[in-house]
Amino acid sequence: MDISTKKEGQLAVIELSGGLDAKEAPAVKKALQSLLAEGAMKLVVDMDAVNFIDSSGLAALVSTLLAARKNKADVALCGLTPAVRSVLELTRLHRVFTVYEDATAAIDR
């Protein structure tokens, strides 16, 4: 899993690539939670290059969303691949997260 972060003020965009599974979820969760701890109020998770997600990956995203909501911050997902979108829809998490087609749409929200 590659993790790339861009910050501008209270906006943080984190780009993920590879599989978001039990092996990679702790590092992703740590990166996301660090951005929130550093004061990011608008967090965009770009999953355009994520080809797989399992329950551990979902848990990392959900725990980040819960932490963000406690701080009145916002988390949005974008660029979902068909495999990731399918898992989010099966678990109905697409109703919990705000989902955008791409990072530009998520940033401009």
N, CA and C atoms as an extended XYZ file, in Angstrom:
327
Properties=species:S:1:pos:R:3:atomname:S:1:resname:S:1:resid:I:1 pbc="F F F"
N         0.859       -1.181        0.000 N   MET     1
C         0.000        0.000        0.000 CA  MET     1
C         0.894        1.228        0.000 C   MET     1
N         0.645        2.102       -0.945 N   ASP     2
C         1.310        3.400       -0.985 CA  ASP     2
C         0.349        4.441       -0.445 C   ASP     2
N         0.870        5.328        0.403 N   ILE     3
C         0.075        6.396        1.000 CA  ILE     3
C         0.745        7.715        0.681 C   ILE     3
N        -0.001        8.598        0.036 N   SER     4
C         0.510        9.918       -0.317 CA  SER     4
C        -0.435       10.969        0.240 C   SER     4
N         0.132       12.002        0.857 N   THR     5
C        -0.683       13.022        1.509 CA  THR     5
C        -0.355       14.405        0.974 C   THR     5
N        -1.407       15.191        0.762 N   LYS     6
C        -1.274       16.599        0.382 CA  LYS     6
C        -2.115       17.411        1.348 C   LYS     6
N        -1.515       18.449        1.923 N   LYS     7
C        -2.247       19.294        2.866 CA  LYS     7
C        -2.216       20.737        2.394 C   LYS     7
N        -3.359       21.385        2.585 N   GLU     8
C        -3.458       22.816        2.300 CA  GLU     8
C        -4.442       23.394        3.307 C   GLU     8
N        -3.922       24.073        4.296 N   GLY     9
C        -4.770       24.606        5.352 CA  GLY     9
C        -5.437       23.480        6.103 C   GLY     9
N        -6.760       23.537        6.206 N   GLN    10
C        -7.508       22.505        6.924 CA  GLN    10
C        -7.982       21.374        6.013 C   GLN    10
N        -7.551       21.410        4.755 N   LEU    11
C        -7.881       20.362        3.792 CA  LEU    11
C        -6.705       19.396        3.684 C   LEU    11
N        -7.000       18.110        3.743 N   ALA    12
C        -5.986       17.081        3.540 CA  ALA    12
C        -6.530       16.053        2.557 C   ALA    12
N        -5.735       15.746        1.551 N   VAL    13
C        -6.093       14.715        0.583 CA  VAL    13
C        -5.079       13.591        0.752 C   VAL    13
N        -5.593       12.396        0.988 N   ILE    14
C        -4.720       11.239        1.123 CA  ILE    14
C        -5.040       10.276       -0.006 C   ILE    14
N        -4.020        9.947       -0.780 N   GLU    15
C        -4.179        9.039       -1.913 CA  GLU    15
C        -3.647        7.668       -1.523 C   GLU    15
N        -4.479        6.663       -1.709 N   LEU    16
C        -4.118        5.293       -1.385 CA  LEU    16
C        -4.002        4.477       -2.659 C   LEU    16
N        -3.064        3.544       -2.678 N   SER    17
C        -2.980        2.633       -3.821 CA  SER    17
C        -2.547        1.261       -3.327 C   SER    17
N        -3.132        0.241       -3.922 N   GLY    18
C        -2.865       -1.134       -3.522 CA  GLY    18
C        -4.076       -1.723       -2.839 C   GLY    18
N        -3.844       -2.718       -2.023 N   GLY    19
C        -4.929       -3.373       -1.295 CA  GLY    19
C        -5.035       -2.845        0.116 C   GLY    19
N        -6.243       -2.548        0.537 N   LEU    20
C        -6.491       -2.061        1.893 CA  LEU    20
C        -7.042       -3.234        2.701 C   LEU    20
N        -6.122       -4.011        3.254 N   ASP    21
C        -6.487       -5.228        3.974 CA  ASP    21
C        -5.944       -5.187        5.395 C   ASP    21
N        -6.028       -6.312        6.097 N   ALA    22
C        -5.613       -6.385        7.499 CA  ALA    22
C        -4.150       -6.000        7.683 C   ALA    22
N        -3.322       -6.289        6.721 N   LYS    23
C        -1.898       -5.953        6.810 CA  LYS    23
C        -1.672       -4.447        6.697 C   LYS    23
N        -2.414       -3.796        5.837 N   GLU    24
C        -2.198       -2.377        5.532 CA  GLU    24
C        -3.082       -1.428        6.336 C   GLU    24
N        -4.191       -1.910        6.862 N   ALA    25
C        -5.162       -1.054        7.552 CA  ALA    25
C        -4.571       -0.264        8.718 C   ALA    25
N        -3.708       -0.850        9.562 N   PRO    26
C        -3.166       -0.055       10.670 CA  PRO    26
C        -2.372        1.178       10.208 C   PRO    26
N        -1.590        1.035        9.150 N   ALA    27
C        -0.812        2.171        8.641 CA  ALA    27
C        -1.730        3.240        8.054 C   ALA    27
N        -2.772        2.816        7.369 N   VAL    28
C        -3.723        3.770        6.791 CA  VAL    28
C        -4.475        4.492        7.904 C   VAL    28
N        -4.924        3.746        8.889 N   LYS    29
C        -5.635        4.349       10.018 CA  LYS    29
C        -4.742        5.364       10.727 C   LYS    29
N        -3.496        5.014       10.945 N   LYS    30
C        -2.559        5.919       11.613 CA  LYS    30
C        -2.363        7.194       10.798 C   LYS    30
N        -2.215        7.057        9.489 N   ALA    31
C        -2.033        8.229        8.628 CA  ALA    31
C        -3.262        9.131        8.659 C   ALA    31
N        -4.449        8.537        8.573 N   LEU    32
C        -5.686        9.317        8.585 CA  LEU    32
C        -5.895       10.018        9.927 C   LEU    32
N        -5.679        9.285       11.009 N   GLN    33
C        -5.879        9.861       12.338 CA  GLN    33
C        -4.848       10.952       12.617 C   GLN    33
N        -3.632       10.806       12.091 N   SER    34
C        -2.597       11.844       12.257 CA  SER    34
C        -3.021       13.140       11.583 C   SER    34
N        -3.614       13.029       10.412 N   LEU    35
C        -4.084       14.226        9.708 CA  LEU    35
C        -5.150       14.945       10.524 C   LEU    35
N        -6.040       14.179       11.123 N   LEU    36
C        -7.070       14.785       11.971 CA  LEU    36
C        -6.436       15.441       13.198 C   LEU    36
N        -5.461       14.770       13.794 N   ALA    37
C        -4.788       15.310       14.977 CA  ALA    37
C        -4.026       16.594       14.651 C   ALA    37
N        -3.576       16.712       13.407 N   GLU    38
C        -2.852       17.910       12.966 CA  GLU    38
C        -3.799       19.055       12.593 C   GLU    38
N        -5.094       18.818       12.716 N   GLY    39
C        -6.052       19.889       12.506 CA  GLY    39
C        -6.818       19.869       11.197 C   GLY    39
N        -6.686       18.792       10.422 N   ALA    40
C        -7.458       18.703        9.180 CA  ALA    40
C        -8.948       18.651        9.516 C   ALA    40
N        -9.719       19.531        8.897 N   MET    41
C       -11.166       19.556        9.122 CA  MET    41
C       -11.926       18.973        7.936 C   MET    41
N       -11.238       18.850        6.826 N   LYS    42
C       -11.819       18.310        5.602 CA  LYS    42
C       -10.828       17.282        5.068 C   LYS    42
N       -11.172       16.013        5.188 N   LEU    43
C       -10.281       14.929        4.802 CA  LEU    43
C       -10.880       14.201        3.599 C   LEU    43
N       -10.110       14.137        2.529 N   VAL    44
C       -10.540       13.460        1.306 CA  VAL    44
C        -9.660       12.226        1.132 C   VAL    44
N       -10.291       11.058        1.055 N   VAL    45
C        -9.568        9.806        0.861 CA  VAL    45
C        -9.774        9.378       -0.591 C   VAL    45
N        -8.711        9.528       -1.394 N   ASP    46
C        -8.770        9.186       -2.809 CA  ASP    46
C        -8.394        7.717       -2.969 C   ASP    46
N        -9.364        6.916       -3.389 N   MET    47
C        -9.184        5.469       -3.489 CA  MET    47
C        -9.161        4.994       -4.937 C   MET    47
N        -8.777        5.886       -5.818 N   ASP    48
C        -8.751        5.600       -7.254 CA  ASP    48
C        -7.850        4.408       -7.605 C   ASP    48
N        -6.815        4.181       -6.803 N   ALA    49
C        -5.870        3.099       -7.089 CA  ALA    49
C        -5.952        1.958       -6.075 C   ALA    49
N        -7.045        1.903       -5.314 N   VAL    50
C        -7.238        0.810       -4.355 CA  VAL    50
C        -8.000       -0.305       -5.068 C   VAL    50
N        -7.355       -1.474       -5.165 N   ASN    51
C        -7.965       -2.565       -5.919 CA  ASN    51
C        -8.670       -3.595       -5.045 C   ASN    51
N        -8.547       -3.447       -3.703 N   PHE    52
C        -9.153       -4.422       -2.797 CA  PHE    52
C        -9.335       -3.776       -1.437 C   PHE    52
N       -10.434       -4.103       -0.768 N   ILE    53
C       -10.652       -3.671        0.607 CA  ILE    53
C       -11.350       -4.792        1.362 C   ILE    53
N       -10.913       -5.027        2.600 N   ASP    54
C       -11.572       -6.034        3.425 CA  ASP    54
C       -12.136       -5.366        4.683 C   ASP    54
N       -12.609       -6.175        5.617 N   SER    55
C       -13.249       -5.625        6.804 CA  SER    55
C       -12.291       -4.776        7.641 C   SER    55
N       -11.023       -5.106        7.653 N   SER    56
C       -10.044       -4.302        8.390 CA  SER    56
C        -9.881       -2.927        7.753 C   SER    56
N        -9.885       -2.892        6.435 N   GLY    57
C        -9.820       -1.617        5.729 CA  GLY    57
C       -11.056       -0.776        5.984 C   GLY    57
N       -12.210       -1.415        5.975 N   LEU    58
C       -13.456       -0.709        6.281 CA  LEU    58
C       -13.424       -0.163        7.699 C   LEU    58
N       -12.912       -0.971        8.629 N   ALA    59
C       -12.833       -0.539       10.027 CA  ALA    59
C       -11.939        0.683       10.179 C   ALA    59
N       -10.843        0.733        9.440 N   ALA    60
C        -9.949        1.893        9.489 CA  ALA    60
C       -10.668        3.151        9.012 C   ALA    60
N       -11.453        3.014        7.950 N   LEU    61
C       -12.200        4.162        7.423 CA  LEU    61
C       -13.302        4.594        8.391 C   LEU    61
N       -14.026        3.639        8.946 N   VAL    62
C       -15.125        3.963        9.862 CA  VAL    62
C       -14.585        4.607       11.143 C   VAL    62
N       -13.510        4.085       11.684 N   SER    63
C       -12.960        4.677       12.911 CA  SER    63
C       -12.461        6.093       12.653 C   SER    63
N       -11.941        6.344       11.457 N   THR    64
C       -11.527        7.703       11.099 CA  THR    64
C       -12.741        8.619       10.996 C   THR    64
N       -13.804        8.131       10.405 N   LEU    65
C       -15.024        8.926       10.294 CA  LEU    65
C       -15.569        9.280       11.674 C   LEU    65
N       -15.583        8.316       12.574 N   LEU    66
C       -16.077        8.573       13.932 CA  LEU    66
C       -15.199        9.598       14.657 C   LEU    66
N       -13.886        9.473       14.511 N   ALA    67
C       -12.969       10.437       15.139 CA  ALA    67
C       -13.170       11.827       14.543 C   ALA    67
N       -13.380       11.884       13.237 N   ALA    68
C       -13.596       13.171       12.577 CA  ALA    68
C       -14.875       13.828       13.081 C   ALA    68
N       -15.925       13.050       13.190 N   ARG    69
C       -17.197       13.609       13.646 CA  ARG    69
C       -17.112       14.151       15.066 C   ARG    69
N       -16.310       13.515       15.915 N   LYS    70
C       -16.119       14.023       17.284 CA  LYS    70
C       -15.482       15.410       17.273 C   LYS    70
N       -14.651       15.660       16.260 N   ASN    71
C       -13.960       16.941       16.146 CA  ASN    71
C       -14.664       17.899       15.182 C   ASN    71
N       -15.884       17.533       14.784 N   LYS    72
C       -16.663       18.323       13.831 CA  LYS    72
C       -15.944       18.481       12.489 C   LYS    72
N       -15.164       17.475       12.140 N   ALA    73
C       -14.475       17.433       10.850 CA  ALA    73
C       -15.278       16.541        9.904 C   ALA    73
N       -14.847       16.498        8.657 N   ASP    74
C       -15.582       15.771        7.626 CA  ASP    74
C       -14.637       14.852        6.868 C   ASP    74
N       -15.118       13.660        6.525 N   VAL    75
C       -14.354       12.702        5.729 CA  VAL    75
C       -15.169       12.357        4.492 C   VAL    75
N       -14.525       12.431        3.342 N   ALA    76
C       -15.177       12.058        2.085 CA  ALA    76
C       -14.308       11.042        1.363 C   ALA    76
N       -14.950       10.116        0.682 N   LEU    77
C       -14.245        9.140       -0.142 CA  LEU    77
C       -14.447        9.507       -1.601 C   LEU    77
N       -13.449        9.218       -2.426 N   CYS    78
C       -13.609        9.495       -3.855 CA  CYS    78
C       -12.829        8.478       -4.680 C   CYS    78
N       -13.160        8.426       -5.955 N   GLY    79
C       -12.458        7.575       -6.891 CA  GLY    79
C       -12.588        6.093       -6.594 C   GLY    79
N       -13.753        5.666       -6.158 N   LEU    80
C       -13.919        4.258       -5.797 CA  LEU    80
C       -13.849        3.365       -7.032 C   LEU    80
N       -12.994        2.358       -6.949 N   THR    81
C       -12.933        1.365       -8.015 CA  THR    81
C       -14.166        0.472       -7.903 C   THR    81
N       -14.516       -0.251       -8.959 N   PRO    82
C       -15.692       -1.123       -8.879 CA  PRO    82
C       -15.631       -2.117       -7.715 C   PRO    82
N       -14.465       -2.670       -7.437 N   ALA    83
C       -14.338       -3.640       -6.345 CA  ALA    83
C       -14.611       -2.982       -4.989 C   ALA    83
N       -14.079       -1.798       -4.786 N   VAL    84
C       -14.269       -1.091       -3.517 CA  VAL    84
C       -15.715       -0.613       -3.399 C   VAL    84
N       -16.251       -0.069       -4.480 N   ARG    85
C       -17.645        0.387       -4.469 CA  ARG    85
C       -18.588       -0.766       -4.123 C   ARG    85
N       -18.328       -1.930       -4.670 N   SER    86
C       -19.160       -3.097       -4.409 CA  SER    86
C       -19.166       -3.455       -2.919 C   SER    86
N       -17.999       -3.451       -2.292 N   VAL    87
C       -17.913       -3.772       -0.865 CA  VAL    87
C       -18.634       -2.712       -0.036 C   VAL    87
N       -18.449       -1.442       -0.386 N   LEU    88
C       -19.141       -0.376        0.344 CA  LEU    88
C       -20.657       -0.500        0.208 C   LEU    88
N       -21.120       -0.878       -0.964 N   GLU    89
C       -22.560       -1.032       -1.172 CA  GLU    89
C       -23.095       -2.265       -0.445 C   GLU    89
N       -22.350       -3.349       -0.451 N   LEU    90
C       -22.780       -4.559        0.254 CA  LEU    90
C       -22.901       -4.323        1.748 C   LEU    90
N       -22.015       -3.506        2.288 N   THR    91
C       -22.036       -3.208        3.722 CA  THR    91
C       -22.876       -1.967        4.034 C   THR    91
N       -23.413       -1.361        2.998 N   ARG    92
C       -24.226       -0.143        3.095 CA  ARG    92
C       -23.464        1.069        3.632 C   ARG    92
N       -22.155        0.995        3.606 N   LEU    93
C       -21.350        2.126        4.071 CA  LEU    93
C       -21.359        3.275        3.069 C   LEU    93
N       -21.799        3.015        1.857 N   HIS    94
C       -21.922        4.116        0.892 CA  HIS    94
C       -22.994        5.111        1.338 C   HIS    94
N       -23.835        4.694        2.288 N   ARG    95
C       -24.845        5.599        2.849 CA  ARG    95
C       -24.304        6.378        4.042 C   ARG    95
N       -23.201        5.917        4.607 N   VAL    96
C       -22.604        6.549        5.778 CA  VAL    96
C       -21.566        7.595        5.355 C   VAL    96
N       -20.762        7.243        4.382 N   PHE    97
C       -19.732        8.148        3.870 CA  PHE    97
C       -20.284        9.008        2.746 C   PHE    97
N       -19.728       10.193        2.618 N   THR    98
C       -19.996       11.010        1.448 CA  THR    98
C       -19.025       10.541        0.370 C   THR    98
N       -19.562       10.162       -0.791 N   VAL    99
C       -18.743        9.589       -1.859 CA  VAL    99
C       -18.826       10.474       -3.094 C   VAL    99
N       -17.652       10.768       -3.667 N   TYR   100
C       -17.562       11.584       -4.883 CA  TYR   100
C       -16.864       10.779       -5.969 C   TYR   100
N       -17.099       11.166       -7.212 N   GLU   101
C       -16.485       10.480       -8.354 CA  GLU   101
C       -14.974       10.646       -8.361 C   GLU   101
N       -14.496       11.853       -8.055 N   ASP   102
C       -13.057       12.093       -8.103 CA  ASP   102
C       -12.650       13.107       -7.041 C   ASP   102
N       -11.338       13.300       -6.894 N   ALA   103
C       -10.823       14.198       -5.858 CA  ALA   103
C       -11.246       15.634       -6.094 C   ALA   103
N       -11.299       16.063       -7.335 N   THR   104
C       -11.682       17.437       -7.638 CA  THR   104
C       -13.088       17.738       -7.127 C   THR   104
N       -14.012       16.842       -7.362 N   ALA   105
C       -15.390       17.020       -6.882 CA  ALA   105
C       -15.429       17.021       -5.360 C   ALA   105
N       -14.652       16.174       -4.726 N   ALA   106
C       -14.639       16.099       -3.268 CA  ALA   106
C       -14.039       17.360       -2.657 C   ALA   106
N       -13.009       17.883       -3.275 N   ILE   107
C       -12.337       19.086       -2.757 CA  ILE   107
C       -13.236       20.302       -2.923 C   ILE   107
N       -13.947       20.379       -4.023 N   ASP   108
C       -14.792       21.539       -4.318 CA  ASP   108
C       -16.104       21.549       -3.546 C   ASP   108
N       -16.406       20.522       -2.815 N   ARG   109
C       -17.683       20.431       -2.101 CA  ARG   109
C       -17.850       21.495       -1.081 C   ARG   109
